[in-house]
Amino acid sequence: MFQCPFFSFSERVQLSKNKKYYPIDPALRSAVTNTYTRDLGKSLEICVFLKLKQKYENVHYFKEADRGEVDFVVLDGSKVIPYQV
């Protein structure tokens, strides 16, 4: 399992927020969940996470109560790049 921590420039804020977890293999999710329908959106999100993890050392997520969630955020040098799946 890979951790996907909350994105913040503050280390304290990062540590206080919950982390998301993604399996190393997308098939693991279907093996351990008891859902009867295939959630292709979640499977695609896992695949995108794994591809970003290959390219970037740190992959985060971001969420604001009034503005919604960004699936993934990465830092490329000093540039913040959001990814919405």
C-alpha positions in Angstrom: 0.0 0.0 0.0 1.2 3.5 -0.8 0.3 6.5 1.3 -1.1 9.7 -0.2 -0.8 12.5 2.4 -2.7 15.7 2.4 -1.0 18.6 0.5 0.1 21.6 2.5 3.3 23.5 2.7 2.9 23.3 6.5 4.3 20.0 7.9 2.0 20.3 11.0 -1.1 20.6 8.8 0.0 17.6 6.7 0.5 15.4 9.8 -2.9 16.4 11.3 -4.9 15.3 8.2 -5.9 11.8 7.2 -3.9 10.0 4.6 -5.4 8.1 1.6 -4.0 4.7 0.7 -3.7 3.1 -2.7 -2.7 -0.5 -3.5 0.4 -1.3 -5.4 -1.8 -3.3 -7.9 -5.3 -2.2 -9.0 -6.5 -5.8 -8.8 -5.9 -5.9 -5.1 -8.8 -3.6 -4.5 -11.3 -5.9 -6.2 -9.9 -8.9 -4.3 -10.4 -7.3 -0.8 -13.6 -5.3 -1.3 -17.1 -6.8 -1.1 -18.8 -4.6 -3.7 -20.9 -6.2 -6.3 -20.5 -3.4 -8.9 -17.3 -2.4 -10.6 -16.2 1.1 -9.7 -14.3 2.0 -12.8 -13.7 5.6 -11.5 -11.8 4.3 -8.5 -9.8 1.9 -10.6 -8.8 4.7 -12.9 -7.8 6.8 -9.9 -5.6 4.0 -8.7 -3.9 3.7 -12.1 -3.3 7.5 -12.3 -1.8 7.5 -8.8 0.5 4.6 -9.7 1.7 6.4 -12.8 2.3 9.7 -10.9 4.2 7.7 -8.2 6.5 6.4 -11.0 7.3 10.0 -12.1 7.2 11.9 -8.8 8.6 11.1 -5.4 5.7 12.7 -3.5 2.1 12.5 -4.5 -0.5 14.3 -2.3 -4.3 15.0 -2.3 -6.0 18.3 -1.4 -9.4 19.0 0.0 -11.1 22.2 1.2 -14.5 22.0 2.8 -16.1 24.8 0.7 -14.2 24.2 -2.6 -14.1 20.4 -3.0 -11.2 18.0 -3.6 -8.3 17.6 -6.0 -7.4 14.0 -6.5 -3.7 14.5 -6.7 -1.2 17.3 -6.2 2.5 17.0 -7.1 5.4 19.4 -6.9 7.6 19.8 -10.0 10.4 22.0 -8.7 8.6 25.0 -7.3 5.5 24.5 -9.4 2.4 22.9 -7.9 0.5 20.7 -10.4 -3.0 19.5 -9.6 -4.6 16.4 -11.2 -8.3 15.7 -11.2 -9.3 12.2 -12.3 
